Amino acid sequence: MAWLPEPYIFEAIGTTWQIDLPDGLLASTREKLIQKIRDRIAIFDRDYSRFRDDSLITEISKKAGLYTLPDDAEPLFLLYENLYRLTSGAMTPLIGNVLSDAGYDEHYSLESKTLTSPLPWESVLERKGLELTVKQPVLLDFGAAGKGYLIDIVADIIRSENITQFCVDAGGDMVYDNSTDSLRVGLEHPTDSTQVIGVANLINQSLCGSAGNRRNWGKFHHIINPHSLESPASIIAIWVVAQTTLVADGLTTALFFTDPAILQKEYQFEYVIIKQDFSIEKSANFSGEIF
């Protein structure tokens, strides 16, 4: 298919976004669409960022009580609740204080303090629909799946304009809508960002990846096990292909903590896992190749 000569590239939520749209789209339509997307991203960031003083997440970190969640919260919380169960509590939004104390804080100090394991979900949070009871102040973190969910939200905005062929890429996590032409996406080498170790072929699918070489400092990277208070070391990179970017993003973290077979009982996805010794595990139906 023919794309617009130049994709729309911008910075938001701490990463680079690239949106590719089909050729022939009117300039006025494109401009209105991009502004709508930028406005929606700003709302999501205000609601869910733990790095902003004015966010709902920051408010929850300061005061217990009953909160009304944003209208879009249900899918995000459902995924976290399910993956919390499937990983025996290893994937949890209650990891925020741990990440902050490890140095991944609002100032990106990268200076570690003494870490304390988070309390069990049921000891801190109780949710009924969009009503969230916070039993004690807690710093929530939705970094394991929030970006993927926001990509899906952006994709739905584009679909609402009857655009059926596009690609939304946020820092390498992406959704590709096209029912006729596949997209070949390189899988970045986990220790050399100038190389790829393989490719994934996407068609009407989402792809997300997670690797310890991104956002790492000292003995930590952006994923920390709440039980051991250590970053997983046995796996160095994971990619997941799924029908939504929310699921793909969440599973790239969950797979650091649990066997793929456990997750495949409830989710349809394909994956590639690179172990510490550079051995490779991939699902039988993964569409692509490893070099």
RODRENTOR-121307 format. One record per residue (C-alpha): residue number from 1; x, y, z. Coordinates in pm, 1 decimal. Layout:
   k       px       py       pz
 NUM        X        Y        Z
...
//
This chain:
   k       px       py       pz
   1      0.0      0.0      0.0
   2    102.8    365.0    -39.0
   3    173.8    565.4    275.6
   4    187.5    937.9    321.1
   5    541.1   1051.1    226.7
   6    626.7   1143.9    583.3
   7    497.3    981.3    902.6
   8    390.1   1199.4   1193.1
   9    659.5   1182.1   1463.3
  10    634.1   1338.6   1808.7
  11    736.0   1291.8   2171.2
  12    483.3   1196.7   2440.4
  13    478.6   1000.5   2768.9
  14    857.3    977.9   2760.7
  15    892.6    805.9   2423.7
  16    891.4    873.2   2049.6
  17    570.9    811.5   1857.5
  18    543.2    749.1   1484.7
  19    207.7    732.8   1310.0
  20    196.4    616.2    949.0
  21   -123.0    693.9    759.2
  22   -234.8    604.4    405.3
  23   -156.8    827.7    111.6
  24   -446.8   1036.3    -12.5
  25   -562.2   1151.1    330.2
  26   -662.5   1516.9    315.8
  27   -420.9   1748.3    495.1
  28   -705.6   1904.7    695.9
  29   -830.3   1560.8    804.3
  30   -480.1   1458.1    902.9
  31   -422.1   1772.9   1107.5
  32   -749.1   1736.5   1298.6
  33   -680.0   1367.2   1358.8
  34   -330.6   1429.1   1491.6
  35   -454.8   1703.7   1724.9
  36   -725.7   1471.6   1856.5
  37   -461.8   1207.2   1921.7
  38   -230.2   1451.2   2098.9
  39   -516.1   1573.9   2319.5
  40   -616.4   1217.4   2410.4
  41   -260.2   1121.3   2500.7
  42   -240.8   1425.7   2729.5
  43   -556.2   1314.1   2912.9
  44   -422.4    960.1   2956.9
  45    -91.9   1092.0   3089.6
  46   -270.3   1319.7   3336.9
  47   -474.4   1026.2   3465.0
  48   -214.7    748.3   3488.8
  49    134.3    898.2   3517.3
  50    319.3    850.5   3844.3
  51    565.5   1119.7   3735.5
  52    316.7   1410.1   3744.7
  53    213.0   1605.6   4052.5
  54   -137.1   1661.0   3913.0
  55   -221.0   1300.5   3818.5
  56   -479.6   1072.7   3974.7
  57   -198.4    827.0   4052.7
  58    -12.9   1089.7   4254.5
  59   -331.1   1176.1   4443.7
  60   -381.5    809.4   4532.4
  61    -21.6    794.0   4657.1
  62    -96.3   1064.1   4912.6
  63   -440.0    982.2   5050.0
  64   -657.0    677.0   5112.4
  65  -1023.3    690.3   5020.4
  66  -1278.1    624.3   4748.2
  67  -1177.9    729.9   4398.0
  68  -1367.2    735.4   4070.6
  69  -1149.8    592.6   3796.9
  70  -1137.6    733.0   3441.8
  71  -1397.1    597.2   3198.8
  72  -1127.6    397.8   3017.0
  73   -995.5    221.5   3330.5
  74  -1190.4   -106.5   3312.9
  75   -979.8   -291.1   3046.8
  76   -653.5   -182.9   3209.9
  77   -755.8   -293.3   3558.6
  78   -903.9   -619.1   3432.2
  79   -575.2   -709.8   3265.2
  80   -373.5   -626.9   3575.1
  81   -610.8   -818.2   3802.1
  82   -587.4  -1124.2   3580.5
  83   -210.6  -1114.3   3533.6
  84   -163.7  -1055.0   3906.1
  85   -345.9  -1383.4   3960.9
  86   -166.0  -1573.0   3684.6
  87    180.0  -1460.3   3801.7
  88    109.7  -1522.5   4171.2
  89    131.3  -1152.5   4244.4
  90    456.8  -1088.4   4057.3
  91    294.1   -851.2   3807.9
  92    126.0   -585.2   4014.5
  93     44.2   -212.6   3984.5
  94    148.7   -186.1   4349.6
  95    512.9   -198.1   4232.3
  96    526.4    182.2   4208.1
  97    691.9    243.8   4545.4
  98    947.4    -30.1   4475.9
  99   1042.1    120.8   4139.5
 100   1063.7    467.2   4289.6
 101   1277.4    354.7   4585.2
 102   1504.1    162.7   4347.1
 103   1576.9    492.2   4171.2
 104   1319.1    495.0   3892.0
 105   1144.2    789.4   4054.5
 106    986.3   1112.4   3932.2
 107   1330.9   1273.6   3911.6
 108   1496.7    969.0   3748.7
 109   1754.6    987.6   4025.4
 110   1868.0    625.2   3967.3
 111   1972.4    620.8   4332.8
 112   1851.1    319.4   4526.3
 113   1704.8    326.2   4875.6
 114   1597.3     38.3   5096.5
 115   1324.7   -157.6   4916.8
 116   1014.1   -305.2   5076.5
 117    786.3   -559.0   4909.8
 118    439.3   -425.3   4833.1
 119    139.3   -551.2   5024.2
 120   -102.8   -796.0   4859.1
 121   -354.9   -636.3   4622.0
 122   -654.2   -718.0   4841.0
 123   -491.3   -547.8   5140.0
 124   -467.6   -218.2   4955.1
 125   -719.7   -199.5   4670.4
 126  -1083.3   -293.2   4620.0
 127  -1253.0   -217.5   4290.7
 128  -1617.9   -223.4   4189.1
 129  -1648.8   -104.3   3830.8
 130  -1500.6    244.1   3821.6
 131  -1506.8    287.6   4198.2
 132  -1168.9    218.8   4357.2
 133  -1132.2    197.7   4733.0
 134   -775.0    271.1   4837.9
 135   -724.5    139.0   5189.3
 136   -391.3    311.1   5238.4
 137   -185.8    549.8   5025.3
 138      7.0    363.8   4757.0
 139    205.5    461.7   4449.0
 140     57.4    268.8   4158.9
 141    248.1    203.1   3838.8
 142     87.8     96.7   3510.8
 143    406.2     99.1   3306.2
 144    385.3   -271.5   3226.3
 145     74.9   -230.3   3010.5
 146    -27.0    135.4   3007.7
 147    162.1    233.1   2693.9
 148     15.9    -61.5   2505.8
 149   -331.6     37.5   2613.7
 150   -274.1    396.5   2504.3
 151   -160.1    272.5   2161.7
 152   -491.2     86.5   2131.5
 153   -681.0    401.1   2228.6
 154   -495.6    598.7   1961.4
 155   -566.8    324.3   1707.5
 156   -939.3    342.0   1788.8
 157   -933.4    718.1   1725.9
 158   -784.9    654.0   1381.7
 159  -1039.6    379.2   1308.6
 160  -1319.7    618.1   1404.4
 161  -1224.6    820.0   1093.8
 162  -1283.7    509.6    875.7
 163   -909.9    466.9    819.2
 164   -838.6     94.9    785.9
 165   -466.9     94.6    703.5
 166   -220.0    252.4    946.1
 167     58.6    187.8   1191.4
 168    102.8    339.9   1536.9
 169    447.6    289.3   1688.5
 170    538.3    416.5   2035.9
 171    896.6    338.0   2127.5
 172    892.5      9.8   1934.3
 173    556.7   -112.5   2064.3
 174    303.7    -98.9   1784.7
 175    -27.8   -182.5   1627.6
 176    -48.5   -243.3   1252.6
 177   -386.5   -238.8   1079.2
 178   -377.8   -383.0    727.5
 179   -564.0   -691.0    608.9
 180   -377.2   -731.4    279.4
 181     -8.0   -644.4    325.4
 182    207.9   -772.7    608.9
 183    467.2   -560.4    787.8
 184    815.8   -695.7    865.4
 185    944.5   -559.8   1195.8
 186   1299.7   -606.9   1314.7
 187   1358.6   -749.2   1662.0
 188   1632.9   -544.6   1825.0
 189   1937.2   -733.6   1950.7
 190   1913.1   -717.1   2333.2
 191   2276.8   -614.7   2378.6
 192   2342.9   -421.8   2054.9
 193   2077.7   -172.6   1947.2
 194   2242.5   -135.8   1604.9
 195   2152.1   -492.7   1509.0
 196   1843.7   -711.2   1488.0
 197   1823.9  -1077.9   1578.5
 198   1517.5  -1153.7   1369.4
 199   1191.9  -1023.9   1227.7
 200    822.5  -1054.3   1305.9
 201    558.6  -1045.8   1032.9
 202    247.7   -852.2   1136.2
 203    -92.4   -832.8    971.8
 204   -375.8   -673.3   1171.1
 205   -178.4   -736.5   1490.7
 206     13.2   -571.8   1771.7
 207    375.7   -627.3   1870.9
 208    542.6   -532.7   2198.5
 209    887.5   -601.1   2335.2
 210   1064.4   -574.3   2666.9
 211   1436.0   -602.4   2737.7
 212   1659.4   -545.7   3037.7
 213   1896.0   -324.2   2840.7
 214   1630.0    -53.6   2826.8
 215   1594.5    171.8   3133.6
 216   1857.5     -8.6   3338.7
 217   2074.9    126.2   3618.3
 218   2296.7    -39.6   3876.6
 219   2158.2   -385.7   3943.1
 220   1804.7   -294.1   3831.7
 221   1606.0   -249.2   3515.9
 222   1246.1   -135.9   3466.9
 223   1102.5   -472.9   3578.1
 224   1143.3   -568.9   3944.1
 225   1006.4   -881.1   4107.9
 226    798.7   -762.3   4407.2
 227    878.6  -1080.1   4599.8
 228   1257.4  -1094.4   4557.4
 229   1299.2   -717.3   4505.1
 230   1539.6   -794.3   4220.9
 231   1519.0   -745.8   3846.2
 232   1482.6  -1077.6   3659.6
 233   1815.3  -1185.7   3509.0
 234   1738.2  -1522.5   3350.2
 235   1558.1  -1355.5   3056.2
 236   1706.1  -1062.4   2863.3
 237   1437.9   -993.7   2600.7
 238   1078.0  -1082.8   2518.1
 239    849.8  -1003.7   2223.8
 240    478.5  -1077.5   2209.9
 241    237.3  -1062.2   1916.3
 242   -132.0  -1037.1   2005.5
 243   -458.1   -890.2   1878.0
 244   -438.0   -588.9   2109.0
 245   -138.4   -386.0   2219.4
 246   -272.5   -384.2   2575.4
 247   -244.7   -762.9   2595.2
 248     86.0   -777.7   2408.3
 249    240.8   -516.2   2638.2
 250    114.4   -675.6   2958.0
 251    232.1  -1021.7   2856.4
 252    586.7   -904.3   2783.3
 253    615.3   -833.7   3155.2
 254    415.5  -1133.9   3276.7
 255    644.4  -1368.6   3080.4
 256    939.5  -1259.3   3294.3
 257    758.6  -1419.8   3587.0
 258    564.6  -1721.5   3462.6
 259    559.4  -1997.8   3203.8
 260    402.1  -1913.8   2866.0
 261    177.0  -2220.4   2890.5
 262      4.5  -2073.0   3196.8
 263    -71.9  -1749.6   3014.3
 264   -179.4  -1925.3   2694.2
 265   -465.8  -2087.7   2882.2
 266   -634.8  -1746.4   2892.1
 267   -472.1  -1539.7   2615.1
 268   -402.1  -1597.6   2247.1
 269    -52.9  -1475.0   2159.1
 270    279.0  -1568.4   2002.1
 271    616.0  -1494.8   2159.2
 272    993.6  -1499.6   2138.1
 273   1202.4  -1519.3   2455.6
 274   1579.7  -1466.7   2465.2
 275   1739.2  -1625.7   2771.4
 276   2047.6  -1501.7   2956.4
 277   2264.7  -1758.0   2773.5
 278   2115.8  -1639.1   2440.7
 279   1916.7  -1956.3   2393.2
 280   1582.8  -1888.6   2226.8
 281   1232.3  -2003.9   2308.6
 282    948.6  -1919.4   2072.4
 283    591.4  -2027.4   2019.5
 284    519.8  -2274.2   1741.0
 285    308.4  -2031.7   1537.6
 286    526.1  -1723.7   1568.0
 287    521.4  -1558.5   1226.0
 288    874.6  -1448.9   1151.9
 289   1227.7  -1570.6   1179.8
 290   1522.3  -1559.1   1415.8
 291   1862.3  -1511.2   1254.8
//
